[in-house]
Amino acid sequence: MKENNDIMILDAVERYIRGEMNPDERLYFENLRKTNGEIDQLVVEHTLFLQQMNRFGEWQKFQTTLHDVHTDLAQQGKINADKLKGQAKVVYLWNKYKRVAAIAASIAGVTALTISTLIWSVSPKAPAASDLELLKKEMISMKAKDRQQDKELNTVKDKINTPVKDPIVYKTGGTGFHFLHGGR
């Protein structure tokens, strides 16, 4: 709970320093500074901290610009300085373009992972060895049944094509019953 309160106070201090408070909030906060020495000290320290951070950022930016201008003038031959050769040029280019390279590498990595995931999810799964073995057994069983059915069909065909030795003769009588004669 105390951490949450500290964060809210720090947020209020930053908004006060940046001038983002409305007039009523600002008046209330200034009265709070007058009555609470810790809050006033926090505002002073935070103001100094932010000023130092801004100065440091500006100094870094100035050094980078100065270095870039110096290198460009040296490469154009307008100033007498050693031109960058070999490894020094690589280091200079790396320092100049490392952010671009990092962003490009990140995008390439994300793209590669996305495409790999998409291909993996869409591609058919390879059958397991046990599935192939089961399929092989079923195929062998079906071939055996097919051979058995072929034998039975050939047997039926042979019986149909075999001529009957004693034809069946039908004789009818007056009673409406049919009598079979012929030895069977």
FENDAUR-V914266 format. One record per backbone hydrogen bond with DSSP energy under -0.5 kcal/mol. NH is the residue of the N-H (numbers start at 1). CO is the residue of the C=O. If there is no record, write none. Layout:
NH/CO ; NH/CO
This chain:
5/1 ; 6/2 ; 7/3 ; 8/4 ; 9/5 ; 10/6 ; 11/7 ; 12/8 ; 13/9 ; 14/10 ; 15/11 ; 16/12 ; 17/13 ; 18/14 ; 19/15 ; 19/16 ; 20/15 ; 21/15 ; 26/22 ; 27/23 ; 28/24 ; 29/25 ; 30/26 ; 31/27 ; 32/28 ; 33/29 ; 34/30 ; 35/31 ; 36/32 ; 37/35 ; 40/36 ; 41/37 ; 42/38 ; 43/39 ; 44/40 ; 45/41 ; 46/42 ; 47/43 ; 48/44 ; 49/45 ; 50/46 ; 51/47 ; 52/48 ; 53/49 ; 54/50 ; 55/51 ; 56/52 ; 57/53 ; 58/54 ; 59/55 ; 60/56 ; 61/57 ; 62/58 ; 63/59 ; 64/60 ; 65/61 ; 66/62 ; 67/63 ; 68/64 ; 69/65 ; 70/66 ; 71/67 ; 72/68 ; 73/69 ; 74/70 ; 75/71 ; 76/72 ; 77/73 ; 78/73 ; 79/73 ; 81/79 ; 88/85 ; 89/85 ; 90/86 ; 91/87 ; 92/88 ; 93/89 ; 94/90 ; 95/91 ; 96/92 ; 97/93 ; 98/94 ; 101/97 ; 102/98 ; 103/99 ; 104/100 ; 105/101 ; 106/102 ; 107/103 ; 108/104 ; 109/105 ; 110/106 ; 111/107 ; 112/108 ; 113/109 ; 114/110 ; 115/111 ; 116/112 ; 117/113 ; 118/114 ; 119/115 ; 120/116 ; 121/117 ; 122/118 ; 123/119 ; 132/128 ; 133/129 ; 134/130 ; 135/131 ; 136/132 ; 137/133 ; 138/134 ; 139/135 ; 140/136 ; 141/137 ; 142/138 ; 143/139 ; 144/140 ; 145/141 ; 146/142 ; 147/143 ; 148/144 ; 149/145 ; 150/146 ; 151/147 ; 152/148 ; 153/149 ; 154/150 ; 155/151 ; 156/152 ; 157/153 ; 158/154 ; 159/155 ; 160/156 ; 161/157 ; 162/158 ; 167/165 ; 169/181 ; 170/168 ; 171/169 ; 171/179 ; 173/177 ; 176/173 ; 179/171 ; 181/169
